[in-house]
Amino acid sequence: MPGMTQPPCSLTGRRRTGRVVRPLRVLLVEDDEAQAQIFRYAVEAAGIGCDLRHASDGNDALNCLRSGIRAGGAQINLVLLDLRLPPDGGLVVLEAIKADPVLRLTPVVILSSSRLPTDRHAAYVRHANGYIVKPGDFDDLGRLTHDLLTYWSHWNEPAEEAC
């Protein structure tokens, strides 16, 4: 707010030390190649470093998530999931991710053209971490992509397994 000075510590009483920016490894699960390419352009335009991978169906998505774990490499730390996917749909993929003891903490955000309350409800009862309706305008998609990547790389504190 204008005129306000920043206190030397946060609301929790700890001194501010700056944000930790985590490397963002995103899996976009989108069967429409044109939509996937538009999203790639939006990621580039957002100017936020991001390792973006693409899966064109649910089986490919689950294989990508599991192969990264088996290989011991860097794991995907955000899944952007379309609802209308072959062969069984995005909700089946969401259920599989959330049922897997290794993958279940991976954030999954639905990125869909559907505004139907039933679709949103179905996603959230299956433990989606968010539901975003795809904007129809590229400028809006650019702003959405920038904000989304900023949130998940700068502001979100990821869950970790209890020791």
Beta strands, then each sheet from edge to edge (+ up, - down):
strand 1: 25-29
strand 2: 51-55
strand 3: 78-81
strand 4: 108-112
strand 5: 130-133
sheet 1: 2+ 1+ 3+ 4+ 5+
end
